[in-house]
Amino acid sequence: MSLLKYIVNHTDLPLKSVENTICLINEDCTIPFISRYRKERTGNLDEVQIGNIVKYKARFEDLEKRKETILKALTEQEVLSQELKQKINSVTDLTTLEDLYLPYKKKRKTKAETARKNGLESLAKIIMSQNANDLEYIASKYLNDSIKTEQKALEGARYIIAEWINERTDIRNNIRYQLEKFAQISTSAIKAKIEDDKSPQGELSKQKAEKFRDYFNWSEALSRCPSHRLLAMLRAEKEGYIRIKIEIDHDRAVQKMADRIIRSNNDCAFQINLAIKDAYKRLLFPALSNEILTNAKLKNDDEAIQVFAKNLKQLLLAAPLGEKNILAIDPGFRTGCKVVCLNAQGGLVYNETIYPHAPKKDSIGAIKKISTLVDAYKIEAIAIGNGTASRETEQLIRKIRFNKDIQVFVVSEAGASIYSASKIARDEFPNYDVTVRGSVSIGRRLADPLAELVKIDAKSLGIGQYQHDVDQTKLKKSLDTVVESCVNAIGININTASEPLLSYVSGIGPKLAKNIIQYRNEHGPFTDRNEIKKVPRLGSKAYEQGAGFLRIKNAKNPLDDSAVHPESYAIVKKMAEDNSMIVIKLIGNKEVLKGLDLKNYCTDTIGLPTLTDIINELEKPGIDPREKAKVFTFNQNIKTINDLRIGQLLPGIVNNVTNFGCFIDLGIKESGLVHVSNLSDKFVKDVSEIVHLHQQVIVKVLEVDVARKRIQLSMNYK
C-alpha cells in the first residue's frame, strides 16, 4: 500500500489535499504555516487535519521501516518465500506484521526448542496429522538419553505443538476478539503494603494508599473502563497497592481453539487437546491479555493527552489583562508576602517583602507600603497568587482605599515555583532569589498568560489527567504542538517576546530565537519585517515560515503588524491602488474592503481562501482575538474546607477539565469536583462541551470529606 492510500484510508481526506500536504511537509513547512498560508494547495485543511496527515505519515514510515527489518532478517535466515514476502508487503498494521514474523523470530531457550533438539518434531507432526493410534508405541521409538519415557516424549511433542498453535494468526486473532469484547479487569489489594507494615514508612504508605481505596476490590468490563480509572489502577499497581488481573471465559476460549484444530476422536485428539490448554495458559493468554491491557493503556493515554491538550490550549489562550503596570504578590505567612512592581512591558522595577500576617501581623505597615507603591509606580492592577495565605492577602488588599480604581485578581501559582528555579528565570534575573522571580511570573501571567506560561513545563501547570502516567514522548509532542498552535494563532511581537516564546514561532526554534534576541540586543528593535532576514542563520525558509506570525508595532509598513504574509503585500498594495488610496488608509476601512471583488486578485498561488483571510485581517489588524481578563471574587466567608456546608451555593472558577468531570477553584486550598453526572440534567458525552478552563460558575456543595480532603459539587441544582 502506498503512503497516500494509507493516509487517505485513515483520514478520509481528499487524495489531492493529502498529496499536496505531504509535499509541503517534505519541504519542511510547519503545520501553522501550511494551514494559514497554503490553503489553496491543501484544499483549506485545518491544523487538526494536517496534524492527522503528519501522524499517519509517521505511522506508515514506522511500519515500512519495520517491514524492511523483518524482510532482511528473513532473507538472512533463508526462509523468505515469495508468498511470505507478498503477505508482509501487503500488511497495513504492526500487530499483523509481528504475527507473521512470530514463527521466524529468534527465540530464547524454550521448551519447544529443547524438544526439537531431542528429535521430537517428527512425533509432533505425526500427532498433528491426527491419523495415528497407539501413540505410546510410536513415542517409544523416540526414546534416548534425554527422553527416557514415552510420557516425556509425548510431553515434548506437545510443547512443539503448543508453539505452533501459539504462532497461528487465526488463533491469536480469535483470542484477541474475545479479549476485546469480553475481558474483565479486576483488582485486589496487597494487604502487606497497606495494613501489615508498622514502620513510619508504612504509616506514610497507608496514608498514600487512601487515594487508591476505591480500587482495592474493583471489577468491570475492560472495554467500558474509562481512561481515568484505568490510569488510576495502573498507577496503584505500579506503586504496589493492588494487583490487576485480566480475565475472560477460559473454558470457552479453549473450546473455540479446539473447534478450529481438532478434527478426530483418537489418541492424537487427546494429546492435541492437552497441547491447546498448555498453549493457551502458558503462551497465548499471558501474551495477549498483556497486549490488550497495553493497547487499552495506549488508547487511554491518547484520551488523557487529548484532554490535557484541550486544557492547555484554553489555559494559554486565557484572557490577558494586556500591557498594564501591575503589582504582583506571592503571599505567605511566616516568610512574608513577596511584592514586585512590573511596568507595562513586564519589566521588574521594584521588589519588597511585607509581613501583614502571623507571626508579625504588620497589616498597617503592609497597607501603607502597598498604597505607596501603587501611587509611585502608577499601578493599574494587582495580581495575588492563589497559594498559601492568598485569601488573607486578598482581603487585606480589598480593604485598602486607593486613589483610583485598582483591579484585584487572584492568579494561579501553578508552575511559578518551577519557573522561578529554571535556567530561563536565572538568566533573566541573576541577582534575585526564587521568591522574587515567582512573584514576577504571577504578575506577568495576568498581563499575558501565553507569553509567560510557555516558559514553564506544561506538566507543572496543574491541568492534566494522570499526565505523569501516560507516554511522556507522546505527551511532550502533543503539548509542543498545542503551544506552537497557540503562539502562532495569536502572533508575537518580535521586539518584546522572550526567547522561549520566540522558539515556538513557525520555522524559528530555540537556536534562531536566541539569535533574534542577540540581534535585538545589539541593533535595537526591529523596524520592519525585512530586517528579520539579517538575523544570523535565519535563512529564506525560516523567514517564509515565520514572518507572518512575527509582528512589529509602529513599523514603516503597517502590514508588518498584521497576519498578512509579506508574500501577499503586493496584492494588498494593488487593492489600495485600485481604490486610489495608500495601504494604511485601506486598513480598517470595512466599507471599501467589503466592496472588493476578490476574484480580481487571484493568482496562480493565491486564491479565494487566502484572499478572504487577508480581508478579515485588514478589517482588524493586530487585534488580539483573546477576551480581556475579568475580575472574579470568591465567597469571602469560605477560607478553608472546614467552612463548607452541604447545600451551599458558591462562586468558583473551573481550573481543570477531565473526562470524568471538572475541578472548581473555590478560593481555598482544595478544589472541588463536579462529576460528569452532576454537570447537567442531560447526558454529557464530552465534559469540555459543557465547561471550559477559567469559566466562572456557581456550584452547589453536595458532599465534604474533610479527612480525605474531597469536595463533591454540582452544577445541576436548579
Order of alpha helices (4+ residues) and beta strands (2+ residues): alpha-alpha-alpha-alpha-alpha-alpha-alpha-alpha-alpha-alpha-alpha-alpha-beta-alpha-beta-alpha-beta-alpha-alpha-alpha-beta-beta-beta-alpha-beta-alpha-beta-alpha-alpha-alpha-alpha-alpha-beta-alpha-alpha-alpha-beta-alpha-alpha-alpha-alpha-beta-beta-beta-beta-beta
